[in-house]
């Protein structure tokens, strides 16, 4: 509810900008005065996909460039103006993005072409899953889901290489629809990048198939369900991927510690934004107390500095595979 109130207040402040900014775009191609498409992507994976597909023919901006988590992001007035002035807006489209739905609904003038990953991937979206031993978020049922059905859907669709390929195709189609002059270049870029995604997918399949274990354990939130489901990996975790919880109960800690012992796991995993305290507490309650604590990157806190240092989606996915194989060894 607070997110919605903040969004409404921001919309009220900048609604006049939607009318004036929209008129500055070319009606024939939807491009800006620089003759390049202006693309706004909310988070790093989407930003990188857009860069790979658009090549030299677009200016791509990452909205959440400061490293703020998707689940806690609130747009500034400048952010809303940026969206109002772009040609293509690409976002996840889940419960954390309800602010964007409000912004787009109030847009005046020439509205941007919108790509929502949750809509593109509608047939493969998964409900949030409460597995054995996982601590339930007490606020989980107070939020409305993307389709207002009372079901919570997992937003972390970008962590599946298969979803990445489908999403990139949708991005390519969106760019081609409003910039027909460079349509063939976009399609060629997509074809080449899709090949790279497929090769990484095959690398995951071959590597995980020969792993010793088939189960991982996270002393943390678990945003990797799409990834683990793709390759038949079982999991245990302290919280669901979108949980706001940061402290695990005694029962949760003991259950997970016992699972580490039962399955003879040598590794406890956490995500990049975690301080590792839950994982360490789990380890201290195991029999051997000598498990490695490793980090997998859910790409929810990447910054502009990371981009400038050459970080890429495929690079992160390759690094995650190396970590995953250690956890399954």
C-alpha positions as CSV (number, residue, x, y, z in Angstrom):
1,X,0.0,0.0,0.0
2,X,2.8,2.4,0.9
3,X,4.5,1.8,-2.5
4,X,1.2,2.6,-4.3
5,X,0.7,5.9,-2.3
6,X,4.3,7.0,-3.1
7,X,3.8,6.2,-6.8
8,X,0.6,8.2,-6.9
9,X,2.2,11.2,-5.2
10,X,5.1,11.1,-7.7
11,X,2.8,10.8,-10.6
12,X,0.9,13.8,-9.5
13,X,4.1,15.8,-9.4
14,X,5.2,14.9,-12.9
15,X,2.1,14.3,-14.9
16,X,2.6,17.5,-16.9
17,X,6.0,16.1,-18.1
18,X,4.4,13.2,-19.8
19,X,2.5,15.5,-22.1
20,X,5.5,17.7,-23.0
21,X,8.2,15.0,-23.2
22,X,6.2,12.7,-25.4
23,X,5.9,15.3,-28.1
24,X,9.6,15.5,-28.6
25,X,9.8,12.0,-30.2
26,X,9.6,11.3,-33.9
27,X,6.2,10.0,-34.9
28,X,7.6,8.1,-37.9
29,X,10.1,5.9,-36.0
30,X,9.7,6.6,-32.3
31,X,13.3,7.7,-32.1
32,X,14.8,10.7,-30.3
33,X,16.3,13.7,-32.0
34,X,19.7,11.9,-32.0
35,X,18.2,9.3,-34.3
36,X,18.8,6.6,-31.8
37,X,16.2,4.7,-29.9
38,X,16.1,5.6,-26.2
39,X,15.6,2.5,-24.1
40,X,15.1,2.3,-20.4
41,X,15.6,-1.0,-18.6
42,X,14.9,-1.3,-14.9
43,X,17.5,-3.9,-13.8
44,X,20.9,-5.1,-14.9
45,X,20.0,-8.3,-16.8
46,X,17.4,-6.5,-18.9
47,X,19.8,-3.7,-19.5
48,X,22.5,-6.0,-20.7
49,X,20.1,-7.9,-23.0
50,X,18.9,-4.6,-24.5
51,X,22.5,-3.5,-25.1
52,X,23.4,-6.7,-26.8
53,X,20.4,-6.6,-29.1
54,X,20.4,-2.8,-29.9
55,X,24.1,-2.5,-30.6
56,X,25.1,0.9,-31.8
57,X,21.5,1.9,-32.7
58,X,20.1,2.8,-29.3
59,X,20.9,4.6,-26.0
60,X,20.2,2.2,-23.2
61,X,19.8,3.4,-19.6
62,X,19.6,1.2,-16.5
63,X,17.1,2.7,-14.1
64,X,18.3,0.9,-10.9
65,X,21.9,1.8,-11.5
66,X,22.7,2.5,-7.8
67,X,22.5,-1.2,-6.7
68,X,19.1,-0.8,-5.0
69,X,17.2,-4.1,-4.7
70,X,14.3,-4.5,-7.0
71,X,12.0,-5.3,-4.1
72,X,12.6,-2.0,-2.3
73,X,13.0,0.4,-5.3
74,X,10.9,3.5,-5.4
75,X,11.2,5.8,-8.4
76,X,12.3,9.4,-8.1
77,X,10.6,12.2,-10.0
78,X,13.6,12.1,-12.4
79,X,13.1,8.4,-12.9
80,X,9.5,8.9,-13.9
81,X,10.5,11.7,-16.3
82,X,13.1,9.4,-17.8
83,X,10.5,6.7,-18.4
84,X,8.1,9.2,-19.9
85,X,10.8,10.4,-22.4
86,X,11.9,7.0,-23.7
87,X,10.9,5.0,-26.8
88,X,11.1,1.5,-25.2
89,X,10.6,0.7,-21.5
90,X,11.6,-2.8,-20.4
91,X,10.8,-4.2,-16.9
92,X,10.1,-7.4,-15.0
93,X,6.4,-6.6,-14.4
94,X,6.0,-8.4,-11.1
95,X,4.7,-7.3,-7.7
96,X,7.8,-5.2,-7.1
97,X,7.0,-3.2,-10.3
98,X,3.5,-2.0,-9.5
99,X,4.9,1.5,-9.4
100,X,5.7,1.1,-13.1
101,X,2.2,0.0,-13.9
102,X,0.9,3.2,-12.3
103,X,3.4,5.4,-14.2
104,X,2.6,3.8,-17.5
105,X,-1.2,4.1,-16.9
106,X,-0.9,7.8,-16.4
107,X,1.4,8.5,-19.3
108,X,0.2,11.2,-21.8
109,X,1.3,11.9,-25.3
110,X,3.4,9.3,-27.1
111,X,3.7,6.4,-24.7
112,X,6.8,4.2,-24.9
113,X,6.6,0.7,-26.3
114,X,6.5,-1.6,-23.2
115,X,8.1,-5.0,-22.7
116,X,7.0,-6.8,-19.5
117,X,8.9,-10.0,-18.9
118,X,6.1,-11.4,-16.8
119,X,3.8,-11.0,-19.7
120,X,6.2,-12.3,-22.3
121,X,6.9,-15.4,-20.2
122,X,3.3,-15.8,-19.0
123,X,3.2,-19.5,-19.9
124,X,6.3,-20.3,-17.9
125,X,5.8,-18.1,-14.8
126,X,6.0,-20.1,-11.5
127,X,4.2,-19.5,-8.3
128,X,6.3,-18.8,-5.2
129,X,7.0,-22.1,-3.5
130,X,7.1,-22.8,0.2
131,X,9.3,-25.9,0.5
132,X,9.8,-28.0,3.6
133,X,11.5,-26.2,6.4
134,X,11.2,-22.8,4.8
135,X,10.1,-19.9,7.0
136,X,6.9,-18.3,5.9
137,X,6.8,-14.5,5.5
138,X,4.0,-13.1,7.7
139,X,3.3,-10.3,5.2
140,X,3.2,-12.6,2.2
141,X,-0.5,-12.7,1.9
142,X,-1.0,-8.9,2.3
143,X,0.4,-8.0,-1.1
144,X,-1.6,-8.4,-4.3
145,X,0.1,-10.3,-7.1
146,X,0.6,-9.1,-10.6
147,X,-2.7,-10.5,-11.8
148,X,-4.6,-9.7,-8.6
149,X,-5.6,-13.3,-8.0
150,X,-4.2,-13.6,-4.5
151,X,-1.4,-15.9,-5.9
152,X,2.2,-14.8,-5.4
153,X,4.4,-15.3,-8.5
154,X,8.2,-15.6,-8.5
155,X,9.6,-12.5,-10.2
156,X,13.2,-13.8,-10.8
157,X,12.6,-14.9,-14.3
158,X,15.9,-13.6,-15.6
159,X,17.8,-16.3,-13.8
160,X,16.7,-18.9,-16.4
161,X,18.7,-18.9,-19.6
162,X,15.7,-20.2,-21.4
163,X,13.6,-17.3,-20.2
164,X,16.5,-15.0,-21.2
165,X,16.3,-16.1,-24.8
166,X,12.5,-15.7,-25.0
167,X,12.8,-12.3,-23.4
168,X,15.5,-11.2,-25.8
169,X,13.3,-12.2,-28.7
170,X,10.5,-10.0,-27.4
171,X,13.0,-7.1,-27.0
172,X,14.2,-7.6,-30.5
173,X,10.6,-7.5,-31.8
174,X,9.9,-4.3,-29.9
175,X,12.9,-2.5,-31.3
176,X,12.2,-3.7,-34.8
177,X,8.6,-2.6,-34.6
178,X,9.5,1.1,-34.1
179,X,12.9,1.3,-35.8
180,X,12.3,-0.6,-39.0
181,X,15.4,1.0,-40.6
182,X,17.6,-1.1,-38.3
183,X,15.3,-4.1,-38.0
184,X,17.7,-6.5,-39.7
185,X,20.6,-5.5,-37.5
186,X,18.5,-6.1,-34.3
187,X,17.5,-9.5,-35.6
188,X,21.1,-10.4,-36.4
189,X,22.2,-9.2,-33.0
190,X,19.5,-11.3,-31.3
191,X,20.4,-14.4,-33.4
192,X,24.1,-14.1,-32.3
193,X,23.3,-13.4,-28.6
194,X,20.6,-16.2,-28.6
195,X,23.3,-18.6,-29.7
196,X,25.5,-17.6,-26.8
197,X,22.6,-18.1,-24.4
198,X,21.9,-21.5,-25.8
199,X,25.6,-22.5,-25.5
200,X,25.6,-21.4,-21.8
201,X,22.4,-23.4,-21.3
202,X,24.1,-26.5,-22.7
203,X,27.1,-25.9,-20.5
204,X,24.9,-25.9,-17.5
205,X,23.0,-29.0,-18.5
206,X,26.2,-31.0,-19.3
207,X,28.0,-29.9,-16.1
208,X,25.2,-30.4,-13.7
209,X,24.3,-33.8,-15.1
210,X,27.6,-35.2,-14.0
211,X,27.5,-33.6,-10.5
212,X,27.7,-35.7,-7.3
213,X,24.7,-34.2,-5.6
214,X,21.4,-33.0,-6.8
215,X,20.4,-30.7,-3.9
216,X,21.6,-27.2,-2.8
217,X,20.9,-25.4,0.4
218,X,20.6,-21.7,0.9
219,X,20.9,-20.0,4.3
220,X,19.1,-17.0,2.7
221,X,16.3,-15.9,0.4
222,X,16.0,-18.2,-2.6
223,X,15.6,-16.3,-6.0
224,X,17.0,-19.2,-8.1
225,X,14.0,-21.4,-8.6
226,X,13.8,-20.9,-12.3
227,X,17.4,-21.8,-12.6
228,X,17.2,-24.9,-10.4
229,X,14.0,-26.1,-12.1
230,X,15.7,-25.9,-15.5
231,X,18.3,-28.4,-14.5
232,X,16.4,-30.7,-12.1
233,X,18.2,-29.4,-9.0
234,X,16.4,-29.8,-5.6
235,X,16.7,-27.1,-2.9
236,X,16.2,-26.1,0.6
237,X,16.3,-22.4,1.8
238,X,15.4,-20.2,4.7
239,X,13.0,-17.9,2.8
240,X,11.3,-17.5,-0.5
241,X,12.9,-15.3,-3.1
242,X,10.8,-12.2,-2.5
243,X,10.7,-12.4,1.3
244,X,11.4,-9.3,3.4
245,X,12.6,-11.5,6.3
246,X,16.2,-11.1,7.5
247,X,16.2,-13.2,10.6
248,X,15.6,-17.0,10.6
249,X,13.8,-18.7,13.5
250,X,15.4,-21.4,15.6
251,X,13.3,-24.0,14.0
252,X,14.4,-22.9,10.5
253,X,18.0,-22.9,11.4
254,X,17.9,-26.4,13.0
255,X,15.9,-27.9,10.1
256,X,18.5,-26.6,7.6
257,X,21.5,-27.6,9.7
258,X,20.0,-31.1,10.0
259,X,19.5,-31.2,6.2
260,X,23.2,-30.3,5.6
261,X,24.1,-33.3,7.8
262,X,21.6,-35.6,6.3
263,X,22.6,-34.9,2.8
264,X,26.3,-34.6,3.5
265,X,26.5,-31.2,1.9
266,X,29.9,-29.5,1.8
267,X,28.5,-26.1,1.0
268,X,25.9,-23.6,2.2
269,X,24.9,-20.9,-0.2
270,X,23.8,-17.3,0.1
271,X,23.0,-14.5,-2.3
272,X,25.2,-11.4,-3.0
273,X,23.3,-9.0,-0.8
274,X,23.5,-11.1,2.3
275,X,26.0,-10.7,5.1
276,X,26.0,-14.5,5.5
277,X,25.0,-14.5,9.1
278,X,22.2,-17.0,8.6
279,X,24.5,-19.3,6.6
280,X,27.1,-19.1,9.4
281,X,24.5,-19.9,12.1
282,X,23.4,-22.9,10.1
283,X,27.0,-24.1,9.8
284,X,27.6,-23.7,13.5
285,X,24.7,-26.1,14.2
286,X,25.9,-28.9,11.9
287,X,27.9,-31.8,13.1
288,X,31.2,-31.0,11.3
289,X,30.9,-27.2,11.3
290,X,33.3,-27.0,8.3
291,X,31.1,-26.3,5.3
292,X,32.1,-23.7,2.8
293,X,29.8,-20.6,2.5
294,X,29.6,-19.5,-1.1
295,X,27.7,-16.8,-2.9
296,X,25.5,-16.9,-5.9
297,X,24.7,-13.7,-7.7
298,X,21.0,-13.0,-8.4
299,X,21.9,-9.8,-10.2
300,X,19.6,-7.7,-8.1
301,X,22.3,-5.3,-6.9
302,X,24.4,-4.6,-10.0
303,X,25.5,-1.0,-10.3
304,X,26.6,1.4,-13.1
305,X,30.1,0.9,-11.9
306,X,29.8,-2.8,-12.5
307,X,28.6,-2.1,-16.0
308,X,31.5,0.3,-16.7
309,X,33.9,-2.4,-15.5
310,X,32.5,-4.8,-18.2
311,X,30.1,-6.9,-16.2
312,X,27.8,-9.0,-18.4
313,X,24.8,-11.3,-17.9
314,X,26.6,-14.3,-19.4
315,X,29.7,-13.6,-17.2
316,X,27.5,-13.7,-14.1
317,X,25.7,-16.8,-15.2
318,X,29.1,-18.5,-15.9
319,X,30.3,-17.6,-12.4
320,X,27.1,-18.9,-10.9
321,X,27.6,-22.2,-12.6
322,X,31.1,-22.5,-11.1
323,X,29.7,-21.8,-7.6
324,X,26.8,-24.2,-8.2
325,X,29.1,-27.0,-9.2
326,X,31.1,-26.6,-6.0
327,X,27.9,-26.8,-4.0
328,X,26.9,-30.0,-5.9
329,X,30.3,-31.6,-5.6
